[in-house]
Amino acid sequence: MEYGKKIKKGILLELLAFVILAGGAVWTRSYEQADVAANSGDFIKWVDFNVSYEALCLAYEMDVESYEKPVHLNWIELLAYAGAKCGGDFKESALKEIESAAKKLTEEKVSIEELTKELKYYNYYLEAYSAVLSGYVGEYEIQNEQGTSFEKKYGLKAFSPIAKAFDYRDYDDFGVARSFGYKREHLGHDMMGQIGTPIIAVESGYVEALGWNRYGGWRIGIRSHDKKRYYYYAHLRQNYPYAEWLKEGENVTAGDVIGYMGHTGYSDTENVNNIDEVHLHFGIQLIFDESQKDGNTEIWINPYNLVRFLKKNRSEVNKVEGMKEWKRTREIKMDEIKEGK
């Protein structure tokens, strides 16, 4: 009996040691990737965006709640601090790091520079996370419900890719195998819904690509005004894929209706429905240098947790009478530099 207990205890200790070592290995790999990315030239070559939904929500709420207070917490800086402390691994400990940083910044009046001066990879995570999130939170003006005036706001000014009141299903499918054309990874996030569901511009920017792609079918590519983010919306509706006003080079505003869900693609012939399930393929590419825009050096991040986060802000839309068209209900104003192409 006693012998059996010893065996069980030994097995448990071995399992515990394995878990600790495995966790340490993951952490070490994360730091190694950060080291390579941060020191491989004059611009970042790779980003693993593993920020959890919970961390996004926590840092965002701290940012908004501290707006116009003596110490305004910057959510990207909080996330970068946690990333540097935890090697980009956003488990429960990362939430504690965010809370710890916020407390030191507000109560002890420590500056973010002082707080991070000993963190080797902080600047890397700050640049990487800024490239993902820099257009998402800030000041803006939005029409009131009566449409008679604009109200000043501070908060989330990026939108969910799916319009408000339209149902969809999704799960984390980034990296899943694809076989059409050639074997490859799924570098985006699929959101399943109904044909004609209005598709929304997540962020303000300009239309960089518009038209048919053998993989994505009818698709839209929108570049953020700072040129760091390229948003890819694919498999749009047959015969009526885009908003009527949309064209290449056109500026779009976050929350605009830009297209409609469908299942086109997987064909060299235009306007063909070869995708089995109606859905939006939504992708985010990061660009630190124009050489990364196309080819083997492209950086696509997993947008699953971002999409969950963006459900906090879904664009209200109305049907245009007598047309297949939908338009946003309330206009929004943002102080952004519109650089164009």
C-alpha positions in Angstrom: 0.0 0.0 0.0 2.8 2.4 1.1 4.8 1.4 -2.0 1.9 2.2 -4.3 1.5 5.7 -2.7 5.2 6.3 -3.3 4.9 5.3 -7.0 1.9 7.7 -7.4 3.7 10.5 -5.7 6.7 9.9 -7.9 4.5 10.0 -11.0 2.9 13.2 -9.9 6.3 14.9 -9.2 7.5 13.8 -12.7 4.3 15.3 -14.3 4.7 18.5 -12.4 8.4 18.8 -13.4 7.3 18.1 -17.1 4.7 20.9 -16.9 7.2 23.3 -15.4 9.8 22.5 -18.0 7.4 22.6 -20.9 6.1 26.0 -19.7 9.7 27.2 -19.4 10.4 26.0 -22.9 7.5 27.9 -24.4 8.6 31.0 -22.6 12.1 30.6 -23.7 11.0 30.1 -27.4 8.9 33.3 -27.1 11.9 35.3 -25.8 14.1 33.7 -28.5 11.6 34.8 -31.2 11.5 38.3 -29.8 15.3 38.4 -29.7 15.5 37.4 -33.4 12.7 39.8 -34.4 14.2 42.7 -32.5 17.7 42.2 -33.7 17.4 41.0 -37.3 17.8 44.3 -39.0 16.3 47.8 -39.1 12.7 46.6 -39.0 10.7 43.9 -37.3 10.7 40.6 -39.3 8.2 38.6 -37.3 5.4 39.0 -34.7 3.5 36.4 -32.7 0.4 38.3 -31.5 -0.7 36.1 -28.6 -2.4 38.8 -26.5 -5.5 37.2 -24.8 -9.0 38.6 -25.0 -9.0 39.1 -21.2 -5.7 41.1 -21.4 -7.1 43.3 -24.2 -10.2 44.0 -22.2 -8.4 44.8 -19.0 -5.8 47.1 -20.6 -8.5 48.9 -22.6 -10.8 49.5 -19.6 -7.8 50.9 -17.6 -7.0 53.2 -20.5 -10.6 54.5 -20.9 -11.2 54.8 -17.1 -8.0 56.9 -16.7 -8.7 59.2 -19.6 -8.5 62.9 -18.4 -7.1 61.8 -15.0 -3.7 62.9 -13.8 -2.1 59.7 -15.0 -3.7 58.4 -18.3 -2.7 54.8 -18.8 -1.9 53.8 -22.3 -3.3 50.3 -23.1 -0.7 49.4 -25.6 2.1 50.3 -23.2 0.5 48.1 -20.5 0.2 45.2 -22.9 3.8 45.7 -24.1 5.0 45.7 -20.4 3.1 42.4 -19.8 4.5 40.9 -23.1 8.1 41.8 -22.1 7.6 40.4 -18.6 5.9 37.2 -19.7 7.7 36.5 -23.1 4.5 37.2 -25.0 2.7 34.4 -23.2 -0.6 35.9 -22.1 -1.8 33.5 -19.3 -3.2 34.6 -16.0 0.2 36.0 -14.9 0.1 38.5 -17.6 -3.1 40.0 -16.2 -1.3 40.4 -12.9 1.6 42.2 -14.6 -0.9 44.6 -16.2 -2.4 45.4 -12.8 1.0 45.7 -11.2 2.2 48.2 -13.9 -1.0 50.2 -13.6 -0.7 50.5 -9.9 3.0 51.6 -10.1 2.2 54.2 -12.8 -0.8 55.7 -10.9 0.0 55.3 -7.2 3.8 55.5 -7.2 3.9 58.0 -10.1 6.6 55.9 -11.8 7.0 56.8 -15.5 6.7 54.1 -18.1 10.3 54.7 -19.1 11.5 54.1 -15.5 9.2 51.0 -15.2 10.6 49.4 -18.4 14.2 50.5 -18.5 15.4 47.0 -17.3 13.1 45.1 -19.7 15.2 44.0 -22.6 12.3 43.3 -25.0 9.9 46.1 -24.0 10.7 48.2 -27.1 10.2 45.3 -29.4 6.8 44.4 -27.9 5.8 48.1 -27.9 6.5 48.5 -31.6 4.9 45.1 -32.4 1.7 45.7 -30.4 1.5 49.3 -31.7 1.6 48.0 -35.2 -1.4 45.9 -34.4 -3.5 48.3 -32.2 -2.4 51.9 -32.7 -5.6 52.9 -34.7 -8.1 51.3 -32.3 -8.5 53.7 -29.3 -8.7 57.4 -29.2 -10.9 60.5 -29.5 -13.7 60.7 -32.0 -17.0 62.3 -32.6 -20.2 60.4 -33.4 -23.7 61.5 -34.5 -26.3 61.3 -31.8 -29.3 59.0 -32.4 -31.4 61.8 -33.8 -28.7 62.7 -36.3 -28.8 66.4 -35.3 -25.3 66.8 -33.8 -22.0 65.1 -33.0 -21.0 63.9 -29.5 -17.3 63.8 -28.5 -16.2 60.4 -27.2 -13.0 58.6 -26.1 -12.7 54.9 -26.5 -12.8 52.1 -29.0 -13.1 53.6 -32.5 -12.4 50.4 -34.4 -15.3 48.1 -35.3 -16.2 44.5 -35.6 -16.0 43.2 -39.2 -19.7 42.2 -39.0 -22.5 44.7 -38.7 -24.6 45.0 -35.6 -27.6 42.7 -35.3 -26.3 40.2 -37.8 -25.5 36.8 -36.3 -22.3 34.8 -37.1 -20.4 31.8 -35.8 -16.7 31.5 -35.4 -13.8 29.7 -33.6 -10.0 30.0 -33.6 -9.1 28.5 -37.0 -5.8 30.4 -37.6 -3.1 28.1 -39.0 -5.5 25.3 -40.1 -4.4 23.5 -43.2 -5.8 24.6 -46.6 -5.3 22.6 -49.8 -6.8 24.5 -52.8 -4.0 25.4 -55.2 -1.3 24.1 -52.8 -0.9 23.1 -49.2 -0.8 26.1 -46.9 -1.9 27.5 -43.6 -5.1 29.5 -43.1 -3.7 33.0 -42.4 -6.9 34.6 -41.2 -10.2 34.1 -39.3 -13.5 32.8 -40.7 -16.8 34.2 -39.6 -19.8 32.1 -40.8 -23.1 33.8 -41.5 -25.7 34.5 -44.1 -25.3 35.7 -47.7 -25.6 39.5 -47.9 -24.5 40.2 -44.3 -23.0 43.7 -44.3 -19.2 43.7 -43.9 -17.7 46.6 -42.0 -14.4 48.5 -42.3 -12.6 47.7 -39.0 -10.4 50.8 -39.2 -10.2 53.9 -41.3 -7.8 53.7 -44.3 -7.8 53.4 -48.1 -8.7 50.7 -50.5 -5.5 49.1 -51.7 -6.9 46.1 -53.5 -10.3 45.4 -55.0 -11.5 42.6 -57.3 -11.2 38.9 -57.9 -8.6 36.5 -56.4 -8.6 32.8 -57.2 -8.4 32.0 -53.5 -10.4 34.7 -51.9 -13.0 35.3 -54.6 -14.3 38.8 -54.6 -12.2 40.5 -51.9 -11.2 43.9 -50.5 -7.8 45.0 -49.2 -7.8 48.1 -47.0 -4.6 49.7 -45.7 -4.5 51.7 -42.5 -3.5 55.4 -42.8 -0.2 54.7 -41.0 0.4 51.9 -43.5 1.2 49.4 -40.7 -2.0 47.2 -41.1 -3.5 45.6 -44.2 -7.0 44.2 -43.7 -8.1 41.4 -46.0 -11.9 40.7 -46.5 -12.6 37.7 -48.8 -15.3 35.4 -50.2 -17.7 38.3 -50.7 -21.1 37.9 -52.3 -21.6 36.8 -55.9 -22.9 39.5 -58.3 -23.0 42.2 -55.6 -19.8 41.9 -53.5 -19.1 45.6 -52.7 -20.7 48.7 -51.4 -21.8 50.7 -54.5 -19.4 53.6 -53.8 -16.3 51.5 -53.1 -13.4 51.7 -55.5 -9.6 51.3 -55.4 -7.8 54.3 -53.8 -11.0 55.4 -52.0 -10.8 56.5 -48.4 -13.0 54.5 -46.0 -14.0 55.4 -42.4 -14.1 52.9 -39.6 -17.6 51.5 -39.4 -18.5 52.0 -43.1 -20.3 49.2 -44.9 -17.7 48.1 -47.5 -19.1 44.8 -48.8 -21.4 41.7 -48.3 -20.8 38.2 -47.1 -20.8 35.4 -49.6 -18.9 32.3 -50.6 -17.0 33.1 -53.8 -13.5 31.9 -54.5 -11.4 28.8 -55.2 -11.7 29.3 -58.9 -9.8 30.9 -61.7 -13.1 32.0 -63.2 -14.6 35.2 -61.8 -17.8 35.3 -59.9 -18.0 31.6 -59.0 -19.3 30.2 -55.7 -16.8 27.4 -54.9 -16.6 27.8 -51.2 -18.9 25.3 -49.4 -20.0 27.5 -46.4 -21.0 31.2 -46.5 -18.5 33.2 -44.5 -16.2 36.1 -44.3 -12.4 35.4 -44.3 -10.9 38.2 -42.3 -7.1 38.7 -42.2 -4.7 41.2 -40.7 -1.2 41.6 -42.2 1.5 43.7 -40.4 3.9 45.8 -42.5 7.0 47.3 -41.0 8.7 47.7 -44.4 7.2 47.7 -47.9 9.3 44.7 -48.8 7.0 42.7 -46.5 3.8 43.5 -48.4 4.0 40.5 -50.8 6.0 37.3 -50.9 7.7 35.0 -48.4 8.3 37.8 -45.8 4.6 38.6 -45.1 3.5 38.8 -41.4 -0.1 37.6 -40.8 -1.3 37.6 -37.2 -4.0 35.6 -35.6 -7.0 38.0 -35.3 -9.3 35.7 -33.3 -9.0 37.5 -29.9 -9.1 40.9 -31.6 -12.4 39.9 -33.3 -13.8 38.9 -29.9 -12.6 42.2 -28.5 -14.1 44.2 -31.4 -17.6 42.8 -30.7 -17.7 45.6 -28.1 -18.2 48.0 -31.0 -20.4 46.9 -33.9 -21.6 49.3 -36.5 -25.3 50.0 -36.7 -26.6 49.8 -40.3 -29.8 50.5 -42.2 -31.1 49.0 -45.5 -31.3 51.3 -48.4 -34.8 51.2 -49.7 -35.2 49.4 -53.0 -31.5 48.3 -53.2 -29.3 45.5 -51.9 -27.2 48.2 -50.3 -26.8 48.8 -46.5 -25.3 52.0 -45.0 -24.1 53.0 -41.5 -26.7 54.6 -39.3 -24.5 57.2 -37.6 -21.6 59.1 -39.1 -18.3 59.3 -37.2 -15.5 61.9 -37.3 -11.9 61.1 -36.6 -8.8 63.3 -36.6 -6.6 61.2 -38.8 -4.1 62.0 -41.4 -5.3 60.6 -44.7 -2.1 59.9 -46.6 -3.8 57.9 -49.4 -1.7 55.6 -51.5 
